[in-house]
């Protein structure tokens, strides 16, 4: 009988893996951002950490806003995101005990290679954003309350512009999906450099503006409060936090390359 | 279209090389979806049959709700299960979030209405046909359930396959409750989303083709089993 066959097959298949996942020995769950995961950074540095400590790190890569929410609900043992303001508030609100700078890279502005708004000649980021607004050139925004989205909103604010549709398009998507869309509609977009360098579907997009210090992108590691969430693996999470800031961890971050290009620059104190 | 060509080449390469990472992802996809189908069928078949046989006040409303739930958006099911299994939620202490177990729970929520609603419809029609015979045998309604389910088995197989199709195709629910963790909760559909977001469209589409081939294989196997049984039983 087919139904019985299906059930038997399912039970036979599900046995080992569901049990293994339920064991919960020696791993931590890390809530982090899509830029760190998609660029391949974690794939490069976590094996070194696991080898040194025997601790497995399971990365849930989401937008920074969602990562905070996951941590706030006690569903992650550690947090590695890029919204210093948000991280500081997270600690101040008692959800975390401390935050530390881990590494940085920068945001860049990409857009159609023809550069209709001529932002490549801009002196500052504020000027580049103003040029896009003046030309009313299509701009694809994350629109998802992620670290990148928050940083982008601060840049518009600094340029004294309230971006509006129809040329300003809030996608409510991750960085990669936003770049896919920007490529398809010849729009400008602000992206972290790591996602851009590792991104394969650029089509007509080119890197047009970079290097302004206001486009600095700081990543921080946050330890979750043991008082709020006593069930979490705080000892293991502490080892991960300390390793990131240690010489070994910082070196592993510096050694990570995509196409020969360094994407994250360690700057722990 | 270069992307499509690359996708076929990528799909072929993935299958021929039996890439170990892919094997793991395929195995987990099958485990999660088949487990969800098994649980969904174990609950949904008797539930649907019972709903077909019993008359009670509010039954119409139950049928409508069940039918409507067939259209439950996966992301909503995922969110509901997330809030349930999150540490801050009522079932948080079990630590199921971000495990394959959580993915099974979410998919059961998606499949159950489909199996129950379609089973109710099939059994109801069958029952209308055989009601007098069953009555003359003096079978209670409870005893009629297995008889009717067995009689409807070929039709119900399609119902179960519909459930399996829904489970293996959805991404919204498993993404939220599984977290798409490499080597732990990454399945075919979440891997496709990930590769798309990396802009690696040929690999994403290639994975899609592998998934499609897999689902076709399973449906083919089910069809063969069904046909063989049908012929043997006349």
Interface residues (C-beta under 8 A of the other chain):
Chain A: X1 X2 X3 X5 X6 X7 X9 X10 X11 X13 X14 X17 X18 X21 X22 X24 X29 X34 X38 X43 X58 X59 X60 X61 X62 X73 X74 X75 X174 X175 X176 X177 X179 X180 X198 X199 X200 X201 X202 X229 X231
Chain B: X27 X28 X30 X31 X32 X34 X35 X37 X38 X41 X42 X45 X86 X87 X88 X89 X92 X93 X95 X96 X97 X98 X99 X100 X101 X104 X153 X156 X157 X160 X179 X180 X181 X182 X184 X185 X194 X196 X197 X198 X199 X200 X201 X222 X225 X226 X229
